[in-house]
Amino acid sequence: MSEQDYQPPKVWKWNQDNASAWSKTNRPIAGPTHEKSLPQGEHPLQLYSLGTPNGQKVTILLEELLAVGVTAAEYDAHLIRISEGDQFSSGFVEINPNSKIPALLDVSETPPVRVFESGAILLYLADKFGHFLPEDRAGRTEALNWLFWLQGSAPYLGGGFGHFYHYAPVKIEYAIERFTMETKRQLDVLDRQLAEHRFIAGDEYTIADIAIWPWYGNLVRNDQYGAAEFLDVGSYQHVQRWAEEIENRPAVQRGRKVNRTWGEPSEQLHERHDAADFDTNTEDKRGK
């Protein structure tokens, strides 16, 4: 049966024998699949993640906080290999019942505080440490407007456009057209905003930029989905200007490497337990 001839059954059933590249990443039920405790390091913040755009949000913010002298933001970044089902361990599900990376455990609090969903983690850290979120109500609200814009928009980019354009084993014109239209609309929203402001929420660098850059910055810098030419990203000049400025920040360059398991070996720091790991433990240096 061709894709065009497919008709949904009256009641969908999970065909576990139909294994695919996503079989260990997605399933229609929640809860753990196996018993396994999570490792814990010595720092106040324990992060369990992978270097996807959602994972990069948190490690970039943590590196930015350390860069401005917030020593209490020291963290251990433990690798969660979602393709191997690490996110369904009992330890991970205890921190995030939704079994998605990233998940954070703040062991400096008594009892320890769990934080899941990347946007919630950014807001938690910004509030806890008093950085990268304006204090005045108007500025804070504008930054949160854009943070929540990203949380609602990124699934269209990743689960929609990225999946059907880059990952899907079958190229479905209708799906690609549908999500390309929405992705370009979102890029236009950002381009119009950045035409009038240096950063997303105004003249101040905030968690809104930190949330949006790993998705849309990587996209227009052609570091995601290989779709820069297809989307004509060069036409979004203000997004390009903003993306380049963010990319040049040293904390961003560090944060985007953490828990990354693909790309150039020098860009992969599978786990981060000390600031020195960036100099000694990236994949190009391991074993030397």
Sequence and secondary structure as in RCSB ss.txt:
>XXXX:A:sequence
MSEQDYQPPKVWKWNQDNASAWSKTNRPIAGPTHEKSLPQGEHPLQLYSLGTPNGQKVTILLEELLAVGVTAAEY
DAHLIRISEGDQFSSGFVEINPNSKIPALLDVSETPPVRVFESGAILLYLADKFGHFLPEDRAGRTEALNWLFWL
QGSAPYLGGGFGHFYHYAPVKIEYAIERFTMETKRQLDVLDRQLAEHRFIAGDEYTIADIAIWPWYGNLVRNDQY
GAAEFLDVGSYQHVQRWAEEIENRPAVQRGRKVNRTWGEPSEQLHERHDAADFDTNTEDKRGK
>XXXX:A:secstr
  GGG    SS    TTS  TTTTT  SS S SB       SSSEEEEE SSHHHHHHHHHHHHHHHTT GGG E
EEEE  GGGTGGGBHHHHHH TT  S EEEETTSSS EEEESHHHHHHHHHHHHT SS SSHHHHHHHHHHHHHH
HHHHHIIIIIIIIIIII SS  HHHHHHHHHHHHHHHHHHHHHHTT SBTTBSS  HHHHHHIIIIIHHHTT ST
T HHHHTGGG HHHHHHHHHHHT HHHHHHTTBT  SS GGG BS BSSTTHHHH STTTTT 
